Amino acid sequence: MPNRLKAILADFFQQADLVLLGLCCVSTLYGITLIASATRFMTTEKMIRYVGVQGVAMVLGICAYIFMSMVDVEIVMKKWKWLVAFNIVFIGLLLTPFGVGGATTGNQAWLKFPGIPFQIGPAEVVKITFTLLLAKQLEWLREEKRDLKSFYAAFLVAGHAIALMGWYVVISGDMGNALTFFFIFLCMAFAAGFALRWFVLLLGGAGAVTGAVILLDRLEMVPSSVAYMVERFKVLFDHSYDSLGVGWHQTRSLLALGSGGVFGQGYMNGTQTQSGYSSSLPYRWTDFIFSACGEELGLFGCLAVIVLLAAIIVRVLLVAKNSQTCFQCYVCVGMAAMLIYQTVINIGMCLFVMPTIGITLPFFSYGGSSLLTLYAAMGVVSGIKKRSPTMRRLGHPLR
């Protein structure tokens, strides 16, 4: 057994994407230092718990990265029906006694199992399986039907994404993560070569419905989670609108970022980050950790966060470009889309240009299950890179 393990690790270090793993580890360690500062205002016991959970999640995440690098996802996808069932059932567990409300959102979007020190967000796990299934579906349409521009193809793929979104929103009420699925679908469909008219039709229809609801002031006709989402969009265009309610978090966020300046107020010296008052920066270790970084480490600290995340995304897209098959390419594009969406939305939230929808900053925000699944997702990319030394497929969509 030791020899077998030694052979596996030797194979990993020779062929896996160690650059990607290194970027993920550096980002996580940077995030842990920010979490330590952002939770310092609490009791020492709580601060150690937050840092400890994130550290354990990082170690488990590295193990997940190694394991997923060894897995050939194309072989796994031969059992794609099991993944479909998994997505439905795993999200459905939110309806059981294991389902609990999130600490920051109140949505029924988390699972708490006895013996596990952190809550598990089904959406975090399903993002990976959804990406794999959508990539398989796109590959099948491309190679078997040889038509990605027809209404039939658009209907099948969009129907898959919308059905999963609907199932998740109805059960959890979490629109933020539901939109992650939608963005992954858009990016993967675009990379696959879907006709632009379907994107215009889909986005135009969604925009028209949303605009009509706002203009006609019919928020009582839509679910409460959707109505609250619309309120969060309204405050973006008028920062004085409900500044003590819907806009409160982002108002405090802007104040923290602005007070940091170029070099910041100093690590563990931020006025709001170190304050225990309820009027200070909220959720500074999760949703608004970028704001805490800006207050204490300034512009340069924030730029370091952006550069690290951009490097990870570029690395994933390079693997997509050099992948052997269309399926592998689509998977990598989906993983990159997940990171892009979460990064843009979270930083946009902190800058008051995106709505507050409970999206954390990848690798930096506190969250054990989120960090673990991010490493697993990057492990899938590493496994694809391991099996794709060169791009040999003529039909490669990014060639």
C-alpha positions in Angstrom: 0.0 0.0 0.0 2.8 2.6 0.8 4.4 1.8 -2.6 1.1 2.3 -4.3 0.5 5.6 -2.6 4.1 6.7 -3.4 3.5 5.8 -7.1 0.2 7.8 -7.2 1.9 10.9 -5.6 4.8 10.6 -8.0 2.5 10.5 -10.9 0.6 13.5 -9.5 3.7 15.6 -9.1 5.0 14.7 -12.6 1.8 15.4 -14.5 -0.7 17.4 -12.5 -1.0 21.2 -12.7 1.2 22.3 -9.8 1.1 25.9 -10.9 -2.7 26.0 -10.5 -2.4 24.3 -7.1 0.2 26.7 -6.0 -2.0 29.7 -7.0 -4.9 28.2 -5.1 -2.8 27.6 -2.0 -1.3 31.1 -2.0 -4.8 32.6 -2.4 -6.2 30.5 0.4 -3.3 31.4 2.8 -3.8 35.1 2.0 -7.5 34.6 2.7 -6.8 33.0 6.0 -4.7 35.9 7.1 -7.6 38.2 6.2 -10.1 36.0 8.0 -7.9 36.1 11.1 -8.0 39.9 11.1 -11.7 40.1 10.2 -12.7 37.9 13.2 -10.2 39.3 15.7 -13.0 41.5 17.2 -14.7 38.4 18.3 -13.6 36.2 21.2 -10.3 34.4 20.8 -12.1 31.1 20.8 -14.3 32.1 17.8 -11.4 33.6 15.9 -9.4 30.4 16.3 -12.4 28.4 15.2 -12.9 30.3 12.0 -9.2 30.2 11.1 -9.0 26.5 12.1 -12.0 25.5 10.0 -10.6 27.3 7.0 -7.2 25.7 7.5 -8.7 22.2 7.8 -10.8 22.9 4.7 -7.6 23.9 2.8 -5.8 20.6 3.8 -8.9 18.6 2.8 -9.1 20.7 -0.4 -5.6 19.8 -1.4 -6.4 16.1 -0.9 -9.5 16.6 -3.0 -7.4 18.4 -5.7 -5.0 15.4 -5.8 -7.9 12.9 -5.9 -9.8 14.7 -8.7 -6.5 15.0 -10.7 -6.4 11.3 -10.7 -10.0 10.8 -11.8 -10.8 10.7 -15.5 -14.1 12.6 -15.7 -14.9 11.3 -19.2 -15.1 7.8 -17.8 -17.2 9.0 -14.9 -19.6 10.7 -17.3 -20.5 7.3 -18.7 -22.7 7.1 -15.6 -24.2 10.5 -16.3 -27.7 9.5 -15.2 -26.4 9.0 -11.7 -25.1 12.5 -11.6 -28.5 13.8 -12.7 -30.1 11.9 -9.8 -27.5 13.2 -7.4 -28.2 16.8 -8.3 -31.9 16.4 -7.7 -31.6 14.5 -4.5 -28.7 16.5 -3.0 -30.6 19.7 -3.5 -33.8 18.0 -2.2 -32.0 17.3 1.1 -32.6 20.9 2.0 -36.2 19.9 2.6 -35.2 17.4 5.3 -34.2 18.1 8.9 -30.6 18.5 7.6 -31.6 21.7 5.8 -30.8 24.9 7.7 -30.9 28.6 7.0 -27.7 30.4 6.1 -26.0 32.5 8.7 -25.8 35.5 6.4 -28.8 35.2 4.1 -31.5 33.3 6.0 -32.2 31.2 2.9 -32.7 27.5 3.3 -29.5 26.8 1.4 -27.3 24.9 3.7 -27.0 21.3 5.1 -25.8 20.6 8.6 -24.7 17.0 9.2 -23.7 15.7 12.7 -19.9 15.5 13.2 -19.0 17.9 10.4 -17.7 21.3 11.7 -19.1 23.3 8.9 -22.3 23.6 6.9 -22.4 22.3 3.4 -24.0 24.3 0.6 -25.5 21.9 -2.0 -25.1 24.6 -4.7 -21.3 24.5 -4.2 -21.1 20.8 -5.0 -23.8 20.8 -7.7 -21.9 23.5 -9.6 -19.3 20.9 -10.4 -21.7 18.1 -11.3 -23.9 20.6 -13.3 -20.8 21.7 -15.3 -19.8 18.1 -16.1 -23.4 17.2 -17.2 -23.8 20.4 -19.3 -20.4 19.7 -21.0 -21.5 16.1 -21.8 -24.8 17.4 -23.2 -23.0 20.0 -25.4 -20.5 17.4 -26.6 -23.4 15.1 -27.5 -25.2 17.8 -29.4 -22.0 18.8 -31.3 -20.8 15.3 -32.2 -24.1 13.3 -32.5 -26.6 15.9 -33.7 -23.9 18.1 -35.4 -26.1 21.1 -34.8 -25.7 23.7 -32.0 -27.5 26.6 -33.7 -31.0 25.1 -33.9 -33.9 25.8 -31.6 -33.8 22.1 -30.5 -30.2 22.4 -29.2 -30.9 25.7 -27.5 -34.1 24.4 -25.9 -32.4 21.2 -24.5 -29.4 23.0 -23.0 -31.3 26.1 -21.7 -34.0 23.8 -20.4 -31.4 21.8 -18.4 -30.0 24.9 -16.8 -33.4 26.6 -16.1 -34.9 23.4 -14.7 -32.0 23.1 -12.2 -32.2 26.7 -11.3 -35.9 26.5 -10.7 -35.5 23.4 -8.6 -32.9 25.1 -6.5 -34.6 28.4 -6.1 -38.0 26.9 -5.1 -36.4 24.8 -2.4 -33.7 27.2 -1.1 -34.8 30.7 -2.0 -31.2 31.5 -2.9 -31.2 33.5 -6.1 -27.5 34.4 -5.9 -26.2 30.8 -6.3 -29.0 30.0 -8.8 -27.6 32.7 -11.1 -24.2 31.1 -10.9 -25.7 28.1 -12.8 -27.2 30.5 -15.3 -23.8 32.2 -15.9 -22.0 28.9 -16.3 -24.6 27.9 -18.9 -24.2 31.1 -20.8 -20.4 30.9 -21.0 -20.4 27.2 -21.9 -23.1 27.6 -24.6 -21.1 30.6 -26.0 -17.9 28.6 -26.1 -19.7 25.7 -27.8 -20.9 28.0 -30.6 -24.6 28.6 -30.0 -26.3 31.0 -32.3 -26.3 34.6 -30.9 -30.0 35.0 -31.6 -30.8 32.6 -28.8 -28.7 34.6 -26.3 -30.4 37.8 -27.4 -33.8 36.2 -27.1 -33.1 34.6 -23.7 -31.5 37.7 -22.1 -34.0 40.1 -23.7 -36.9 38.1 -22.4 -35.5 37.9 -18.9 -34.7 41.7 -18.9 -38.2 42.5 -20.2 -39.9 40.5 -17.5 -37.8 42.0 -14.7 -38.3 45.6 -16.1 -42.0 45.1 -16.3 -42.2 43.9 -12.7 -40.2 46.9 -11.5 -42.0 49.5 -13.6 -45.5 48.2 -12.9 -44.6 47.8 -9.2 -45.9 44.3 -9.0 -43.4 42.8 -6.6 -46.1 41.3 -4.6 -46.8 38.9 -7.6 -43.4 37.3 -7.4 -41.7 35.1 -4.8 -40.3 37.0 -1.8 -36.7 36.0 -2.7 -37.1 37.4 -6.2 -38.8 40.6 -4.8 -36.0 41.2 -2.4 -33.5 40.7 -5.3 -35.3 43.4 -7.3 -35.0 45.7 -4.3 -31.2 45.1 -4.2 -31.0 46.1 -7.9 -33.0 49.2 -7.3 -30.6 50.4 -4.6 -27.7 50.2 -7.2 -29.3 53.0 -9.2 -30.1 55.1 -6.2 -27.7 54.7 -3.3 -29.9 56.8 -1.1 -32.8 54.3 -1.5 -33.3 52.5 1.8 -29.7 53.2 2.8 -30.5 51.9 6.3 -32.0 48.7 5.0 -31.2 47.1 1.7 -28.3 49.4 1.0 -26.8 49.3 4.5 -24.2 46.6 3.9 -22.8 48.2 0.7 -22.7 51.7 2.3 -20.5 50.4 5.1 -18.4 48.5 2.5 -17.7 51.7 0.5 -16.7 53.5 3.6 -14.2 50.8 4.5 -12.7 50.7 1.1 -12.5 54.5 0.8 -10.8 54.8 4.3 -8.1 52.3 3.3 -6.6 54.5 0.6 -3.5 53.2 -1.2 -1.7 51.5 1.6 -4.5 50.8 4.1 -4.8 51.5 7.8 -2.5 48.5 8.6 -3.1 44.8 9.2 -5.4 44.2 12.2 -5.9 48.0 12.5 -8.9 48.7 10.3 -11.4 51.0 12.0 -14.5 49.0 10.9 -12.7 45.6 10.5 -11.6 45.7 14.2 -14.8 47.2 15.6 -17.3 45.1 17.5 -20.2 47.6 17.0 -23.2 46.3 15.1 -23.0 49.4 12.9 -19.6 48.4 11.5 -18.8 46.4 8.4 -21.1 43.3 8.3 -20.0 39.8 7.4 -16.4 41.1 6.9 -15.0 37.5 7.0 -17.4 36.2 4.2 -19.3 38.4 1.8 -17.3 41.6 2.5 -13.8 40.3 3.1 -12.6 42.3 0.0 -13.7 45.5 1.8 -11.9 44.4 5.0 -8.8 43.8 2.8 -9.2 47.3 1.3 -9.5 49.0 4.6 -6.5 47.4 6.2 -4.2 46.7 3.2 -5.4 49.4 0.9 -5.4 49.4 -2.9 -2.3 47.3 -3.2 -3.8 44.6 -1.0 -7.0 44.5 -3.2 -4.9 44.4 -6.4 -3.0 41.4 -5.0 -6.4 39.6 -4.5 -7.5 40.4 -8.0 -4.2 39.4 -9.6 -4.2 36.0 -7.8 -7.8 35.3 -8.9 -7.2 36.5 -12.4 -4.1 34.2 -12.6 -6.2 31.2 -11.5 -8.9 32.0 -14.1 -6.3 32.5 -16.9 -4.7 29.2 -16.0 -8.0 27.3 -16.2 -8.7 28.9 -19.6 -5.3 27.9 -20.9 -6.1 24.3 -19.9 -9.3 24.7 -21.8 -7.5 25.9 -24.9 -5.0 23.1 -24.8 -7.5 20.3 -24.0 -7.9 17.2 -26.2 -11.6 17.0 -26.5 -14.6 19.3 -26.7 -15.9 17.9 -23.5 -12.7 18.7 -21.6 -12.8 22.2 -23.1 -16.4 22.8 -22.0 -15.7 21.6 -18.5 -12.8 24.0 -18.1 -14.8 26.9 -19.5 -17.5 26.1 -17.0 -15.1 26.1 -14.1 -13.6 29.4 -15.2 -17.1 30.8 -15.6 -17.9 29.8 -12.0 -14.8 31.7 -10.7 -15.5 34.7 -12.9 -19.0 35.1 -11.8 -18.2 34.8 -8.1 -15.2 37.2 -8.4 -17.0 39.9 -10.3 -20.2 39.7 -8.3 -18.4 39.7 -4.9 -16.1 42.6 -5.7 -18.9 44.4 -7.4 -21.0 44.0 -4.2 -18.2 45.6 -2.2 -17.9 48.5 -4.7 -21.7 49.0 -4.7 -22.0 48.3 -8.4 -23.5 44.8 -8.1 -26.4 43.6 -5.9 -25.7 42.0 -2.5 -26.7 38.3 -3.2 -24.6 36.4 -0.8 -21.8 35.3 -3.2 -18.4 34.8 -1.5 -15.0 35.6 -2.9 -13.4 32.4 -4.2 -10.5 31.1 -2.0 -10.6 34.2 0.2 -14.0 34.3 2.0 -14.6 32.0 5.0 -16.5 28.8 4.1 -15.3 25.3 4.6 -17.6 23.6 2.0 -17.0 26.4 -0.5 -13.2 26.1 -0.3 -13.3 22.3 -0.4 -15.4 22.2 -3.6 -13.3 24.9 -5.2 -10.2 22.8 -4.8 -12.1 19.8 -6.1 -13.2 21.8 -9.1 -9.6 22.9 -9.8 -8.6 19.3 -9.4 -10.9 18.4 -12.2 -9.1 21.0 -14.4 -5.8 19.6 -13.3 -6.9 16.1 -14.3 -7.8 17.4 -17.7 -4.5 19.1 -18.1 -2.8 15.9 -17.0 -4.5 14.0 -19.9 -4.2 16.8 -22.5 -0.5 17.4 -23.2 -1.4 18.8 -26.6 -4.5 19.8 -28.5 -5.2 17.1 -31.1 -8.9 17.5 -31.8 -9.7 19.4 -35.0 -13.2 20.2 -33.8 -11.9 22.0 -30.7 -14.2 25.0 -30.1 -11.4 27.3 -28.9 -8.9 26.5 -31.6 
